[in-house]
Amino acid sequence: MFKATAPSFYTLKLNSGNMYLYNDSMYLVDRLRSVVEEHQLTRLNPDIESLDRFGKHSYSKEMQTQRIIVTDLLDGAQGFTHCSEQPFLGNCENAISATVDRIRDVHKEWQSILSRSALLQSIGSLISAVINKMIIDIEDLGDISEAQSQRLVSFCNQVSKLEDLFMPDTTGDTEPVSMAAVYVRNWLKFQYLINILESSLADIKYLWLEGELRLEFSPEEVIDLIEALFAESEHRRRAIAEIRRASRGQ
């Protein structure tokens, strides 16, 4: 009866209805398993597993919907092409603001529905979809001027401020440590991309040769970004050659 009637009620009467449906389904599954264990009602196990799949399907459906929404909002930036010039600059600013606002609104909605762990996992998945698209769009830019680079850093930093959603609730003298890198796939790569966009050629080469840039980027990705950010020169050719040589020696 619950499975038959819940989808209509939850989606019509509640915002984030699918998340409420997921949460309540998981509650029922947990309670039913306790009853089965206590009274040895093993014949109910297939029904419990069916309800478990039902709840998780609602979760997946809601996540897919929200991923589509945030990536569609980010599409307004049109791949960040000419992002330092109007009207493209305005489009990019609006797209980033709308995307960040949407994620914060979803976090606020889901905060009272999901457990802390489930909330961080779900919001982390949405942010991951956003930053993955930003990384791909920026890497696809064939030429990045200094003005564009500054704007791109600004846009990335706006998204990076979502890190505060992953700060633990701590009291006392303990310094809180963000869990963004745990729950957001490619979070560290995104931070390194910001470093690349605002660094000198020498700094990028150092990050690759002596730092941990190679843990997040492939040699081809770094070389493509260097070629987009810096004009052809002997200095650039030597830096690229050193990166390639170091990569072959790994």
C-alpha positions in Angstrom: 0.0 0.0 0.0 2.8 2.4 0.9 4.6 1.7 -2.4 1.4 2.2 -4.4 0.3 5.4 -2.8 3.4 7.2 -1.6 4.8 8.5 -5.0 1.6 10.4 -5.7 1.3 11.9 -2.2 5.0 12.8 -1.6 5.5 14.4 -5.0 2.3 16.4 -4.9 2.3 17.5 -1.3 6.0 18.0 -0.5 9.0 19.9 -1.9 11.9 17.4 -2.4 9.2 14.7 -2.2 11.5 12.0 -3.5 14.0 12.6 -0.8 11.3 12.4 1.9 10.1 9.2 0.2 13.7 7.8 0.3 14.1 8.8 3.9 10.8 7.3 5.0 11.4 4.1 3.0 14.7 3.6 4.7 13.1 4.1 8.1 10.5 1.5 7.3 13.1 -0.9 6.0 15.1 -0.5 9.2 12.0 -1.0 11.4 10.8 -4.0 9.5 14.2 -5.7 9.6 14.1 -5.4 13.4 10.7 -7.0 13.5 11.9 -9.8 11.2 14.9 -10.4 13.4 12.9 -10.4 16.6 10.1 -12.7 15.4 11.9 -14.7 12.8 9.6 -13.6 10.0 11.9 -14.5 7.2 9.1 -14.7 4.7 9.0 -10.8 4.8 12.6 -10.5 3.6 11.7 -10.2 -0.2 9.2 -7.5 0.6 11.8 -5.6 2.7 14.3 -5.8 -0.1 11.7 -4.6 -2.6 11.0 -1.6 -0.3 14.7 -0.9 0.0 15.1 -0.8 -3.8 12.0 1.4 -4.0 13.5 4.0 -1.7 16.9 4.0 -3.3 15.2 4.4 -6.7 13.5 7.6 -5.4 16.9 8.9 -4.2 18.5 8.2 -7.6 15.6 9.9 -9.4 15.9 13.0 -7.3 19.7 13.1 -7.6 19.5 12.8 -11.4 16.9 15.6 -11.5 19.1 17.9 -9.4 22.2 17.1 -11.4 20.4 18.1 -14.6 19.2 21.3 -13.1 22.7 22.5 -11.9 24.4 21.5 -15.1 21.7 23.3 -17.1 22.2 26.4 -15.0 26.0 26.2 -15.6 25.4 25.8 -19.4 24.4 29.5 -19.2 28.2 30.3 -19.1 28.5 28.9 -22.6 31.7 27.1 -21.9 33.3 30.3 -20.5 34.2 31.5 -24.0 35.1 35.2 -24.0 34.3 35.3 -20.3 36.1 38.6 -19.7 34.0 40.5 -22.3 30.4 41.6 -22.2 27.7 40.2 -22.7 29.5 36.9 -22.2 30.9 38.1 -18.8 27.4 38.8 -17.5 26.2 35.4 -18.7 29.0 33.7 -16.9 28.4 35.6 -13.7 24.7 34.8 -13.8 25.3 31.1 -14.5 27.8 30.7 -11.6 25.6 32.6 -9.2 22.5 30.6 -10.1 24.4 27.3 -9.8 25.9 28.1 -6.4 22.5 29.4 -5.1 20.8 26.3 -6.3 23.1 24.0 -4.5 22.8 26.0 -1.3 19.0 25.9 -1.6 19.0 22.2 -2.1 21.3 21.8 0.9 18.9 23.8 3.0 15.9 21.7 1.8 17.6 18.4 2.4 19.2 19.3 5.7 16.1 18.4 7.6 15.4 15.3 5.6 18.6 13.3 5.3 21.2 12.1 7.8 24.4 14.2 8.0 26.3 11.5 6.0 23.7 11.1 3.3 23.4 14.9 3.0 27.1 15.3 2.5 27.2 12.5 -0.1 24.3 13.9 -2.1 25.5 17.5 -2.1 29.0 16.3 -2.8 27.7 14.5 -5.9 26.0 17.7 -7.1 29.1 19.8 -6.6 31.2 17.1 -8.3 28.9 17.4 -11.4 29.4 21.1 -11.5 33.2 21.2 -11.1 33.7 18.3 -13.5 31.9 20.4 -16.1 33.9 23.5 -15.2 37.2 21.6 -15.5 36.2 20.2 -18.9 35.0 23.6 -20.2 38.2 25.4 -19.1 40.5 22.7 -20.5 38.6 23.0 -23.8 39.4 26.7 -24.1 42.0 27.0 -26.8 43.4 30.3 -25.7 43.1 32.0 -22.3 44.1 35.6 -22.0 45.2 37.1 -18.7 41.9 38.9 -18.3 40.0 35.6 -18.9 42.3 33.8 -16.5 41.5 36.2 -13.7 37.7 35.9 -14.4 38.0 32.1 -14.4 39.8 32.1 -11.1 37.0 34.3 -9.7 34.3 31.9 -11.0 36.1 28.9 -9.6 36.6 30.6 -6.2 32.8 31.3 -6.0 32.2 27.6 -6.4 34.9 26.7 -3.9 33.1 28.7 -1.2 30.6 25.8 -1.2 33.3 24.1 0.9 31.7 25.6 4.0 28.8 23.1 3.5 31.3 20.4 4.5 32.6 21.9 7.7 32.0 19.7 10.8 30.0 21.0 13.7 32.7 21.3 16.3 33.0 23.1 19.6 35.9 24.2 21.7 39.4 24.9 20.5 39.5 22.2 17.8 40.2 23.8 14.4 37.4 22.5 12.0 38.7 20.7 8.9 36.6 20.7 5.7 35.4 17.3 4.4 34.9 18.6 0.8 37.8 16.5 -0.5 36.2 13.4 0.9 32.7 13.9 -0.5 33.4 15.8 -3.7 35.2 13.8 -6.4 37.9 15.9 -8.2 37.8 18.6 -5.5 41.6 18.6 -5.2 41.9 18.7 -9.0 39.6 21.7 -9.0 41.8 23.5 -6.4 44.9 22.7 -8.5 43.2 24.1 -11.6 42.7 27.4 -9.7 46.4 27.3 -8.9 47.4 26.8 -12.5 45.2 29.6 -13.7 46.8 32.1 -11.4 50.4 30.8 -11.4 53.4 31.7 -13.4 54.9 29.2 -15.8 57.8 28.5 -13.3 55.2 27.9 -10.5 53.3 25.4 -12.7 56.5 23.6 -13.6 57.4 23.4 -9.9 54.0 22.0 -8.9 54.5 19.3 -11.5 58.1 18.4 -10.8 58.2 18.9 -7.0 54.6 19.1 -5.9 51.6 16.8 -6.3 50.0 18.2 -9.4 50.8 15.0 -11.2 48.4 13.1 -8.9 45.4 15.1 -10.2 46.3 16.0 -13.8 47.7 14.0 -16.7 50.8 15.5 -18.5 48.6 16.2 -21.6 46.1 18.2 -19.5 48.8 20.3 -17.9 50.6 20.9 -21.3 47.3 21.9 -22.9 46.6 24.4 -20.2 50.2 25.8 -20.4 49.8 26.3 -24.2 46.4 28.0 -23.6 47.7 30.3 -20.9 51.2 31.3 -22.2 52.4 32.5 -25.5 54.8 30.5 -27.6 58.4 31.1 -26.3 61.6 29.2 -25.6 60.8 29.3 -21.9 57.4 27.6 -22.6 59.0 25.0 -24.8 61.6 24.1 -22.1 58.9 23.9 -19.4 56.8 21.5 -21.6 59.9 19.4 -22.4 60.7 19.1 -18.7 57.2 18.0 -17.9 57.2 15.4 -20.6 60.6 14.1 -19.6 59.6 13.9 -15.9 56.4 12.0 -17.0 58.3 9.4 -18.9 60.5 8.9 -15.9 57.6 8.1 -13.5 
